[in-house]
Structures are given as C-alpha cells and as structure tokens.
Amino acid sequence: MNKEQNTETREKQTIVFDVMIAEEGKNGRTYWQTIGVAFPLSNGANGLSMKLNMFPNLRIYIKESIRPVGASKSKLEQTEDPQF
C-alpha cells in the first residue's frame, strides 16, 4: 500500500475509545470490562460523546472547558447540595 492509499484509508476510519472499568479478582489480578464506547465529537469541538451499554438511550458528552484562573464557577458547581 503506498502513502496515498494509506492516507485515504485513514480518512475513512473513525476513532473509537472503549470505556472500561477495572475490577480486581480474588487472585489479585486486574480484569478489564468494556462498559461502553466513546467517539470524538462530530462538530470538531474538543471532547467525546459516550454511550454506555447499560443505558442505550443515554448519551454523555464530555467537552473541554478552559477557564481563566479565578473565573467564576458554573451554576452546577456553585450548588452546594444538588437535587437530582
């Protein structure tokens, strides 16, 4: 495969991240279990869209947020005891 074909193939691929949990077994070994997948946001923003196997209708978005030092907190962060 030449360089042009390799570049073309890579453009058609999608980056996917496995969402996993680590569990320690009785034998002291660590076992990894996939609980979902995450994809880069399609709008080009820095972040991920995550889907968990347990909740197929739920989508979680993880977005980068850059704040200057000393900037005010978001409304959720200001809430001392959020009611869910």
KOLKE-193557 format. One record per residue (C-alpha): residue number from 1; residue in one letter; x, y, z. Coordinates in nm, 4 decimals, decimal comma, always signed. Layout:
N
@resi=NUM; resn=A; xx=X; yy=Y; zz=Z
...
! end
This chain:
84
@resi=1; resn=M; xx=+0,0000; yy=+0,0000; zz=+0,0000
@resi=2; resn=N; xx=+0,1501; yy=+0,3341; zz=-0,0984
@resi=3; resn=K; xx=+0,1356; yy=+0,6552; zz=+0,1070
@resi=4; resn=E; xx=-0,1661; yy=+0,7989; zz=-0,0830
@resi=5; resn=Q; xx=-0,3711; yy=+0,4807; zz=-0,0319
@resi=6; resn=N; xx=-0,2785; yy=+0,4724; zz=+0,3382
@resi=7; resn=T; xx=-0,3899; yy=+0,8365; zz=+0,3853
@resi=8; resn=E; xx=-0,7166; yy=+0,7669; zz=+0,2034
@resi=9; resn=T; xx=-0,7867; yy=+0,4631; zz=+0,4222
@resi=10; resn=R; xx=-0,7154; yy=+0,6579; zz=+0,7425
@resi=11; resn=E; xx=-0,9605; yy=+0,9354; zz=+0,6395
@resi=12; resn=K; xx=-1,2411; yy=+0,6775; zz=+0,6239
@resi=13; resn=Q; xx=-1,1681; yy=+0,5407; zz=+0,9715
@resi=14; resn=T; xx=-1,3368; yy=+0,6580; zz=+1,2899
@resi=15; resn=I; xx=-1,1519; yy=+0,6813; zz=+1,6187
@resi=16; resn=V; xx=-1,3363; yy=+0,4863; zz=+1,8879
@resi=17; resn=F; xx=-1,2435; yy=+0,4623; zz=+2,2554
@resi=18; resn=D; xx=-1,3513; yy=+0,1701; zz=+2,4730
@resi=19; resn=V; xx=-1,4991; yy=+0,2797; zz=+2,8068
@resi=20; resn=M; xx=-1,3795; yy=+0,0262; zz=+3,0618
@resi=21; resn=I; xx=-1,3791; yy=-0,0472; zz=+3,4318
@resi=22; resn=A; xx=-1,1063; yy=-0,2297; zz=+3,6192
@resi=23; resn=E; xx=-1,2008; yy=-0,4940; zz=+3,8726
@resi=24; resn=E; xx=-0,9638; yy=-0,6809; zz=+4,0991
@resi=25; resn=G; xx=-1,0211; yy=-1,0549; zz=+4,1025
@resi=26; resn=K; xx=-0,9901; yy=-1,2851; zz=+4,4026
@resi=27; resn=N; xx=-0,6480; yy=-1,3889; zz=+4,2739
@resi=28; resn=G; xx=-0,5206; yy=-1,0294; zz=+4,2906
@resi=29; resn=R; xx=-0,5195; yy=-0,9846; zz=+3,9123
@resi=30; resn=T; xx=-0,6924; yy=-0,6888; zz=+3,7468
@resi=31; resn=Y; xx=-0,9660; yy=-0,7633; zz=+3,4957
@resi=32; resn=W; xx=-1,0954; yy=-0,5058; zz=+3,2482
@resi=33; resn=Q; xx=-1,4572; yy=-0,4989; zz=+3,1374
@resi=34; resn=T; xx=-1,5843; yy=-0,2857; zz=+2,8490
@resi=35; resn=I; xx=-1,8963; yy=-0,0938; zz=+2,9551
@resi=36; resn=G; xx=-1,9387; yy=+0,1321; zz=+2,6518
@resi=37; resn=V; xx=-1,7750; yy=+0,3318; zz=+2,3749
@resi=38; resn=A; xx=-1,6756; yy=+0,6941; zz=+2,3188
@resi=39; resn=F; xx=-1,6296; yy=+0,8867; zz=+1,9944
@resi=40; resn=P; xx=-1,4760; yy=+1,2274; zz=+1,9214
@resi=41; resn=L; xx=-1,7442; yy=+1,4965; zz=+1,8862
@resi=42; resn=S; xx=-1,8598; yy=+1,5242; zz=+1,5256
@resi=43; resn=N; xx=-1,8739; yy=+1,9060; zz=+1,5313
@resi=44; resn=G; xx=-1,4960; yy=+1,9297; zz=+1,5664
@resi=45; resn=A; xx=-1,5032; yy=+2,0515; zz=+1,9283
@resi=46; resn=N; xx=-1,2555; yy=+1,9014; zz=+2,1731
@resi=47; resn=G; xx=-1,4464; yy=+1,6341; zz=+2,3570
@resi=48; resn=L; xx=-1,6161; yy=+1,2966; zz=+2,3414
@resi=49; resn=S; xx=-1,9633; yy=+1,1530; zz=+2,3005
@resi=50; resn=M; xx=-2,0023; yy=+0,8448; zz=+2,5187
@resi=51; resn=K; xx=-2,2610; yy=+0,5648; zz=+2,5114
@resi=52; resn=L; xx=-2,2846; yy=+0,3106; zz=+2,7911
@resi=53; resn=N; xx=-2,4105; yy=-0,0441; zz=+2,7337
@resi=54; resn=M; xx=-2,6340; yy=-0,0304; zz=+3,0449
@resi=55; resn=F; xx=-2,8140; yy=+0,2827; zz=+2,9238
@resi=56; resn=P; xx=-2,8530; yy=+0,2560; zz=+2,5440
@resi=57; resn=N; xx=-3,0793; yy=+0,5632; zz=+2,5195
@resi=58; resn=L; xx=-2,8430; yy=+0,7858; zz=+2,7188
@resi=59; resn=R; xx=-2,5596; yy=+0,9797; zz=+2,5579
@resi=60; resn=I; xx=-2,2974; yy=+1,1534; zz=+2,7707
@resi=61; resn=Y; xx=-2,0958; yy=+1,4441; zz=+2,6320
@resi=62; resn=I; xx=-1,7520; yy=+1,5264; zz=+2,7688
@resi=63; resn=K; xx=-1,6391; yy=+1,8693; zz=+2,6488
@resi=64; resn=E; xx=-1,3216; yy=+2,0618; zz=+2,7096
@resi=65; resn=S; xx=-1,3699; yy=+2,3771; zz=+2,9135
@resi=66; resn=I; xx=-1,0858; yy=+2,6233; zz=+2,9575
@resi=67; resn=R; xx=-1,1357; yy=+2,8882; zz=+3,2245
@resi=68; resn=P; xx=-0,9003; yy=+3,1606; zz=+3,3384
@resi=69; resn=V; xx=-0,7594; yy=+3,1273; zz=+3,6889
@resi=70; resn=G; xx=-1,0084; yy=+3,2800; zz=+3,9330
@resi=71; resn=A; xx=-1,3023; yy=+3,2600; zz=+3,6905
@resi=72; resn=S; xx=-1,6449; yy=+3,2109; zz=+3,8450
@resi=73; resn=K; xx=-1,7788; yy=+2,8573; zz=+3,8730
@resi=74; resn=S; xx=-2,0695; yy=+2,7241; zz=+3,6705
@resi=75; resn=K; xx=-2,4181; yy=+2,7192; zz=+3,8283
@resi=76; resn=L; xx=-2,3889; yy=+2,3446; zz=+3,8950
@resi=77; resn=E; xx=-2,0537; yy=+2,3852; zz=+4,0689
@resi=78; resn=Q; xx=-2,1982; yy=+2,6684; zz=+4,2840
@resi=79; resn=T; xx=-2,4790; yy=+2,4467; zz=+4,4131
@resi=80; resn=E; xx=-2,3845; yy=+2,3007; zz=+4,7485
@resi=81; resn=D; xx=-2,6427; yy=+2,0204; zz=+4,7544
@resi=82; resn=P; xx=-2,7817; yy=+1,9492; zz=+4,4061
@resi=83; resn=Q; xx=-3,1268; yy=+1,7881; zz=+4,3976
@resi=84; resn=F; xx=-3,1448; yy=+1,5006; zz=+4,1498
! end
